[in-house]
Amino acid sequence: MTTVESASLLRDGRSAGRLPGIFSRVLREPLLHFLLLGGLIFALGDMRNRDGDQYRIVLDDARVAKIVQTYTQQFGGPPSPKMLHTLVDNYINEEVLYREGLAMRLDQDDEVIRRRIVQKVQFLEQDLNPPAAPADAALRTFYDSHRARYETPARIAFTHIYFSPDKGGDARAHARALAALASLNDNTVRAPERGDAYPDLYDYASIGPGEAAKLFGQTQIATAIFRASPRHWSGPFRSGYGWHLVYVNAVQPARLAPFDEARAQVRSDYQAQSQSETNQRNFAALKARYTVVRGTTSP
């Protein structure tokens, strides 16, 4: 070993020997104690403030105004002083329970809360960019592409004769209806007495397809009466009640409302569709910020 190497080892040994002494002096340094104690006090204070915030409910003027506004929107007028006192008490009680629930992490994995948050975000995100007022040409193009929306469906006036399955069964009711049809002529425009008692009306002055579906359900008669020949007895047609013979007195054909007449509705429909398309584009941009990692069983 050379003289230089020996000197280097001697210096390294002395340095290693001095390190524990340096650490000891640092640990005894009052400044270090002050910094550590200050950091501990700050951390404890921050934790205490956070805990204190949980048990501190701020009921400022803005919150009271919000309570009044919500009540006014629901009931059409501001609450009385007594009612406001009750509303404020209810808010405080709900806030206490809400914070306790959060502390117990009851909001975790709750489908009801999840759906509610989704609905609120949808509400906040939608309709942020209302479409511009449409030009007349755009409305006319929309009208031409959606004419079925602006058709008034056919309406009819009719009377009927009812045959109940309660008297001898369904087949017997159908046979009785056929026999009555054979005995009727078109000069007889009303004959409820030829059949059985019906729980509703016998005569309808003006009825459309939607009303017929509500009256008879999705049954044969609900659609057949709009295909029946006017001023002739037709049937038997089945309903949920039994069998019917029908005499159509008058028909008001389906009618397409002219553009000028339907303009207000066309504008409303156009703007609603434009807003829906805008909302879809906004959501697509929002969704593009997320990466979906699927499991092996995920579709």
Number of C-alpha atoms within 10 A of each C-alpha: 5 6 7 9 10 10 11 10 11 11 12 11 11 10 11 10 11 11 10 11 10 11 11 10 9 13 11 11 11 10 11 12 13 11 11 12 12 12 12 12 12 12 12 12 12 12 12 12 13 12 11 11 11 14 13 11 12 9 11 8 9 9 13 15 11 11 17 19 15 15 17 13 10 9 9 10 12 16 18 10 9 8 13 16 12 13 17 16 12 12 16 15 11 12 14 15 12 14 15 14 13 12 11 10 11 13 14 11 9 10 10 10 13 12 11 11 12 12 12 11 11 13 11 10 14 17 14 12 11 14 16 9 9 12 9 11 9 11 20 16 11 15 22 11 10 13 14 13 14 19 14 14 15 15 19 19 19 23 20 24 26 27 28 21 16 12 10 9 11 15 11 15 23 21 14 17 23 17 11 16 19 9 8 15 11 11 9 11 18 19 15 17 9 16 19 15 14 15 8 7 9 16 16 13 12 14 18 18 16 12 13 18 15 10 15 16 15 13 16 16 24 21 17 15 22 21 10 16 15 19 18 16 25 20 20 25 20 19 17 12 16 18 28 25 24 28 26 24 19 15 17 14 12 12 12 15 15 12 16 9 11 15 17 12 14 21 20 12 17 20 18 14 13 16 19 16 13 18 19 13 12 17 14 11 11 11 11 10 8 8 7 8 7 8 7 6 5 6 5
